[in-house]
Amino acid sequence: MKLPRDISGTELAKGLERLGYQITRQTGSHLRLTSGSPIEHHITIPAHDPLKVGTLAAILTDVAAHEKMSRDDLIRELWG
């Protein structure tokens, strides 16, 4: 599935909140999200608008690996 090209960092963070991630802190223009299920997982997302495609791809790949799903399934769950 094709990556969205117009997603901001804050929109991505809101989407990941549906998967159990919570914003734990913000330093400058970067958000730190943490998921506690079943083991703790941390990701850092730049709060830029829009996110660069490579940055978005890397974040989604990392989250998909932690959630044990494919990146395409994660994209469908986040943005239908």
N, C-alpha and C positions, 0 to 999 in steps of 0.2 A: 504494500500500500504506500502511496506517495506521502511524503511528509508535508504538513501544512507550512506555508511560507510566511504567514503573517501572524505568528503566535508570539506574544510577549512573554517575558519571564514570569510576570505576575499571573498571567492567564494559565501558564503551565503549572505554576504552584497551586492555583485553585483547582485545576483538574486533578492533580496528584493528591489533593486532600481527600478526594472521593475514594482513593485507594488506601487511605490510612496514614498518609504523610501529613506532618504538621510543621509549620514554620516555627523553628526554635530560636532563630536569631537573624538579624540583618546587620551586615557590616558594609557600609558604603552602598554600592549598587548590587550587592550579592546577597541572595537569600539562602539560608541553610535550612534544609528540610530533613526531618527524621521520621523514620517509620519504626515502630516497635514490634512488628509481628513477622514471623516468630522470633527473629533475631533483629537487633537494632541495625538500621541501615541509614547512612547519611549521604545526602547529595547537596551540592552547591549549584545554585542556578543564578546566572546574572539577570538582574531585573532590567534588561534592555528591551527595547521595542523597535523592531522585531528581533528575535533571536536569530543568530546565524544558523544556517542549515546544518553545518557540521557540528556545532555545539548542541543543537536540538537532537541530532541523531545520536551523539555520544551519551547524552543524558537519558534518552529513551532506551538505548541499548543497555545501559547500566541498570535502570529500573526494571526492565523486562527480565534481565538475568536474575535479579533479586526476587522478583515475583514468580519466577519459573514459568514464563510465558513468552511467546514470540513477540518481536517488536510490532509486527502487524496487528496482533491481537490487542496489544496495549494501545496502539493508535486508535483502533476501532472502539475500545472501551472509553478512551478519553474524549474522542471527538465524533464518535458514531460513524 
